[in-house]
Structure formats: structure tokens, C-alpha cells
Amino acid sequence: MELEPQCPTLLFFPEEEQSFNVDELISMLKVKNFDLHKFNGKHGFSDPYTLKYKVESAQRAFSTMMNFFTKQ
């Protein structure tokens, strides 16, 4: 929480995370001007080698990432 990025920063979060409250963290990070996105699923939603993989969320995350890179 104490880090301030020196460049545009993109962060992805799952809806569900065991180790922290996702919505609480997102609300704290919004004041730091991050590009934040929350996707349907649990930790690992974009990893095709886990049972928590969510195809639609992974595809949306990839598309969001590519758009972010294109803008930068």
C-alpha cells in the first residue's frame, strides 16, 4: 500500500480472494491512480492450468491488458 508507481500501472483482481478483501483493497488503491479491474472468479481465474480457470474472465483480462499496452 505504501508504494507509488512511477509509471502507468495495471492491476487485475479476482472477485474472491482468501487472503484479503478485494473490494476494500481496490477502494484504497483507487486514490493512487492505478488502472484497476476485477474479474469474475477466484485467485487463478486466468491460469488455464488450475481448476479455478474462467475462460471468459481470462479473455477479458487479456484484452484489457492488450488495450492498456496499446495506449502506453
C-alpha positions in Angstrom: 0.0 0.0 0.0 2.9 2.4 0.6 4.3 2.0 -3.0 3.7 4.8 -5.5 4.2 3.6 -9.1 6.3 5.8 -11.3 4.6 4.6 -14.5 1.1 3.6 -15.6 0.1 0.5 -13.6 -2.5 -2.1 -14.5 -3.8 -4.4 -11.7 -6.2 -7.3 -12.0 -8.1 -8.8 -9.1 -10.5 -11.8 -8.8 -13.9 -11.3 -7.2 -12.9 -13.8 -4.5 -9.6 -13.9 -2.7 -8.9 -15.8 0.5 -6.0 -13.6 1.8 -7.6 -10.2 1.6 -10.9 -8.3 1.0 -10.7 -7.4 -2.8 -13.2 -4.5 -2.7 -11.5 -3.0 0.3 -8.1 -3.1 -1.3 -9.5 -1.7 -4.6 -11.1 1.2 -2.8 -7.8 2.0 -1.1 -5.8 1.8 -4.3 -8.1 3.9 -6.4 -6.7 7.0 -4.8 -3.3 6.1 -6.2 -4.4 6.3 -9.8 -3.9 2.7 -10.7 -5.9 1.1 -13.6 -7.8 -1.5 -11.6 -10.0 -4.3 -12.8 -11.9 -7.0 -11.0 -12.9 -10.2 -12.9 -15.3 -13.0 -12.2 -13.7 -15.9 -10.4 -11.2 -16.8 -7.7 -7.5 -16.4 -7.5 -6.1 -18.1 -10.5 -9.0 -17.2 -12.8 -6.6 -16.5 -15.7 -4.4 -19.6 -15.3 -5.5 -22.4 -17.7 -3.6 -24.9 -15.5 -5.8 -24.5 -12.5 -9.4 -25.7 -11.7 -10.2 -22.0 -10.9 -9.7 -21.0 -14.6 -12.5 -18.9 -16.0 -12.3 -18.7 -19.8 -14.4 -15.5 -20.2 -12.6 -13.7 -17.4 -9.2 -14.7 -18.7 -10.1 -13.5 -22.2 -11.4 -10.2 -20.8 -8.2 -9.7 -18.8 -6.0 -10.4 -21.8 -8.0 -7.9 -23.9 -7.8 -5.3 -21.2 -4.1 -5.9 -20.9 -3.5 -5.5 -24.6 -5.6 -2.3 -24.7 -3.5 -0.9 -21.8 -0.2 -1.7 -23.6 -1.5 -0.2 -26.8 -2.4 3.1 -25.0 1.0 3.2 -23.3 
